[in-house]
Amino acid sequence: MKRKRLTQVFPFLLPIRKWQRKKLFYLEMLIDGNKYAKNKSDALLPNTVFETSSLMLNENSGFDMKYQINKVHNLKLAARTINKVIIEPNETFSFWQLVRWADHHEKYKDGLNLVDGKIVGSYGGGLCQLSNMLFWLFLHTPLTVVERHGHAVESFPSTTEDLPCGTDATIYEGWLDLKIRNDTDNTFQIEISFDDKYMYGRILSQSSVNIEYTVFNSSVSYFKREEKIYQIASVCRTGKDKMTGRQTEKELYVNQCEIAYKLPDDIKIEERGV
């Protein structure tokens, strides 16, 4: 039997533990020697490197749609702190460095979050949809991934079916961040916008980027262990030089997560022991 954390045995300690973790979290970034991207520019950079969109309301979640509507509110609050931020050479983008004060003037609402292995409505839930989209944008740039965490559990199908498996990025203030470093001599900018149904994201650059990136799965497999189903996905990327046509390919990482929703009947699932 898995040993319970102290805050699970004594829930009243959880607020103290979160406060402690957040203080240490930001203290570490204060002294780690990185220069974090914070400046914004209303004037957009001239070149579009990559753009994408994400449907905000997931009607297949199986939960009350009020949480989805609340999530849209939360996404818009968080996006305000990131929209139009500039990432200069040698700067590091940190999700939480920018989003930490998003609810200072206007509060988040309860959205869906994974807490102790269960999906529940909680304050600020749903922000992972923003970090997911940002990570997908970053994968199509020459920026360096410093920190990324996949979801341990995928609780319901994605609203974007054409995305490769394992290209998500979960965040949890005090514990998990999304960080990208600009090791190039180019300057980049993030733009985020909304309409009634979609959240839109663009990565812009000062100088044109001559590499076109394609992200894909070289393999996706499923296995079952102790009545739980897991997915293993190899995430790869090709880079094509727009001038010469020369192409390179690289496996970026292998992602594993539990699948907590019913898969289609034609998916092959391998049985594994403990």
Order of alpha helices (4+ residues) and beta strands (2+ residues): alpha-alpha-beta-beta-alpha-beta-beta-alpha-beta-beta-alpha-beta-beta-beta-beta-beta-beta-beta-beta-beta
